[in-house]
Amino acid sequence: MKQNILLIGHKSFLGNQIKKLISKDSKFKIFFLEKYFLENDILLFNNKEFYKKYFLKYKKIDAIVSCLHIHKNEFKDELILNTKAYKHILYFSKIQKIKKIVYLSSINASKKKSSPYGYVKHRIENLFNKYKNFIIVRPSTIISLDKQKKLLGGTDGASLNLFEKLFNYNLPIPIIGDGKYLFTICFLNDLANFIILLLKDNILLNKKINFFSGEFLNFNTFIDYIGLIKKKNVYKFYLPLPLINFLCKLKILDYKKINNLLNQRIYYNYYDLIKKKIKINQLIKITKKK
């Protein structure tokens, strides 16, 4: 019997790949929202009103996969919108007695408000603590290389466009700081296949998983690997952090875009965040633990 899957955030870089894989799998029937949630509805509707407008048509859903994250310029707006949106989603889950929810968070999830994006992800994760049968997956920087070896990555797939252009024209690659900070990555297809695995099997329920492919890398090494893959010489120049902060204050550089590009901040120790971790080469072992 097919599982009915509701995918929220299907137009995102990751969501689009999950949609493609689920659509090809005979074990699933996929549903996805026809339009985005209106911000006023998120803020002003109570749970029942929101349910009637956005979710009432979806009957007998077995599992939800959500890649939804609403980006706003102001930290407070981003926190309130995402928190209320997920309260609406969880209400729908309880009403329909959804068997499983897979939430795509971020390896950046942090209790520190100095990382606004990470803090919002942390607050959303906490909403799931009272809900049974959830799985929180924290991807590292999501990247993909297409058939022409074009580098795609980040939240929308376009976050590495600058690097792509610099590689193609053999121009120096700007490195923030010394480039020795932790930079974990995961490949788009690996992560999407992992989500499919979580939907098929009752593994890792009520767990928070930091997902990355291979070993830990620093940013310098990441750039070197991309150069090898693209068969390009790598030239680097290093930008000191005080200069980066100064340029952000002058609004010459956009701090949020830099943060999204790296997909992790370099101001705290990421080893403190990694408690339950999954490498792609561990998936075979996981599937045998049925």
N, C-alpha and C positions, 0 to 999 in steps of 0.2 A: 504493500500500500504506500502511495506517495505521501511524503511530508509536504505540508503547505508552509512555505517560508515567506515571511514579509520582510523585505529588505528596505531599510530606511537610509537614505543617502546614496541611492543607486547611481547618481550622476557624478559622484566624486571619483578621483583617480583610482582608489581602491574599490569603491562600491561598483564601478562599472565592470571591473575585472571579476568580482564575485558574481555579479549578475550573469556574465557570460558563462562562467563555469557551472553555476547552478542550473542555468537554462539547458545545458548540454547533458545534465545528469538525469537519468530516468527515474531516480529515487525521489526527485523533488518536483514540486510545482511552485513557481515563483510568482510573488505579487510584489508590486512596489508602488509607492505613492505617485499619483499622477501629477501632483504639483507640490511645491514647497509649502511648509507651514507659514502662514502670514504672521509677522511679528506681533501685530496687535492682537491676533487671536491667542497667541501663546501667552501674552501678558494679561489679557482681560477676560478670557474665557475661564470658567471653572472646569474641572476635570470632565464632568458630564457633557457640558456644551462642546468641549474640544473633541471628546469621543464621538459624539453624534456627527460632527462636521467631517472629521478626518478618518475615523476608524470604523464606523458602524457598518460599512459595506464589506469589510473583510471578516468573513465568517470562517470558523474552524481553522484558525491559524495554529500551527504546531510550534513554530519557533520564529523568533525575531532576530535579525542581524541588523545592528545599527552602526552606521559610520557617521552619523549626524554630528556636526559641530558647527555652530554659528559664530562666525568671526565678526567682531565689532572693533571699532577704533578705541572705544572706552572700555577699560577693564570691567567696571561695574555693570555696564550694559551686557557685555559678553557673559558674565557670571549669571546675571538674573535670567537672561533669555535661555541659556542652555539648561540651567537648573529647572526652570518652569517647564521647558519642553520635555525633559526627561521625566518629570513628575506626571505629565500627561501620558507619556508612553507607558510608564509603569502602571498607571491606573488602568489603561487599556489591557495591559498584560494580566492584571489581576481579574478584571471583569471577564475576560475571555479564557482565563485559566491556561495561559500560554505555558507550554512545557519547558521551554528553554529560551533564554535571551543571551545573545553574544554581543557584547558591547566593545567596540574598537576604541580604546583609550589611547594612551601614548606613553612611551617610556619616560617622557618628561613629567609625568604626573608627580606633583610635589605639594607638600604642605606649606611651602614658602610662597608668600604673596609676591616676592620679588620676581617670580616667574609667572606672570598672569595666565598664560595659556596652560602651563602645568598645574597651576592652582585650580583653575576651572575644571580640568580633567579630574583632579583629586576629589573635588566636591561632587562631581557627577558619580564617580566610583562609589562614594559613600552612600549615595541614594540606593544602591543595589544591596546593601547589607541586610535589609529587611525582606528582601525578595529571594525566594528559593529558586535553585536551578539557573543561576546566572553564570556566565563565564566572561571575565574581563581580560581582553587581550591587549597588551601594550606593545604596539609595533615600534621598532626603532625606525630610523630614516628609511622610507620606502623608495626603492629605486627600481628602474627597469631599463633594459637596453633593447631597442627594437631591432629588426632585421638589418637595418643600416648602421647598427651600433650607435644610434642616437641615444643620449643619456636623458632619461626622464626621471623625475623624482619629486619628493615632497608631498605637500597636501593636495595640490591640484595637478601634479605631473609636470608643472612648468617651473618649479622652484630652482632647477639646476640649468635653466636656459642660458644664463650668463656663462657658466662654466663650459657648456656645450659650444658656445660661440668662441670662447677663448681657445679651447682645444682645436677647433677647426681651423683657426687662423694662426695657430702656433704662437699665441700671445702668452705673456706671463700670467700665472694663476695667482690671484691674491689670496693670502692665507692670514686669517685673523690670529693675532698673537704668534705663538711659536708653532702652532699646528700639532702640538703633541697631546692635545686633549682627546679624551675618549670620543670616538665616532662610530657607533654601532649602526649597522645597516641590515635591511632585509630586502629580499627580492619580491617584487609584486606578486609574481605567480606562486612563489613558495607560501606567502602569507595567505593568499586566496585559497590555495589547496588546504592549508591548515584549518581555515574556517569551515571548509567542506567536511573535513575530518571530524571537527567538533560537532557538526550537525548530524553526522551519521552515527556517531558513537557517544555513549554516556561516559565520557572521560573528562577529568579536570573540572567537574562541576563545582561551583562556588569557589573558584580559584582565580587569582590574578596572575597572569602569565606575561613575562617580558619576553618578547619574541624577536630573535635576531638570527641571521644566517652566518654560520662559520664562527670564527674567533673574533675577539675584540680587536678593533683597529683604532689607530689615531687618525686624525684628519690628513696628516701628511701621507701616511701609507695608503689611505683611500684614494687620494689624488694620483699617487704613483700607480696603483692598480688600474685605475681608469685609463691612464696613459698607455699602459701595456695592452689593455683590451682594444683600445682604439688605434694602437700602433703609432702613437704620437710622442714626440719628445716633450718632456714636462719642464717648464721653466716656472719658477716661483718667486714671488716677492712677499715679504712679511710685513703686515700692518700691526703696529703696536696697539694694545687695547686702549690706552689713553687717547690715541688718535681716533680710533673707532667711536669711542664714547663722545668725543668732541664733535665729530662729524654728524653723529646722530642728534646731538643737541642743536646743532645748526640746521638740522633737517636736510642735510646734504645726503645722508644715508637714512634709510628707514629701518629703525631698530627691529620692528616686527618682521620685516622681510628677511633680515639677516638671521634672526632667530629661527624663522621657519626654514630657511635654507639649510642651516646646520641641524635643525630639528632637535637640538639639545643645547642647553646653556653650558658654558664652560666655567661657571663661577662656583660650582659645588661638585662634590665627589659622586659620580654616578654609581660607583660600586656600592654605595649605601642604599641605592634604590633597587638593586638587583637581588631579589630573594628567591623567587621561583623563575627559572629561566629555561627556555626551550630553544635549542638549536635545531636547524633543519635536519641534521643528521641523527637527531634523536627521535624523529617521527616514527621510524620503523619500530623502535623499542616501545613507544607509546601504544602503537596499534596492537602489539603482542600482549599487552596487559589488559586484555578483555576479560 
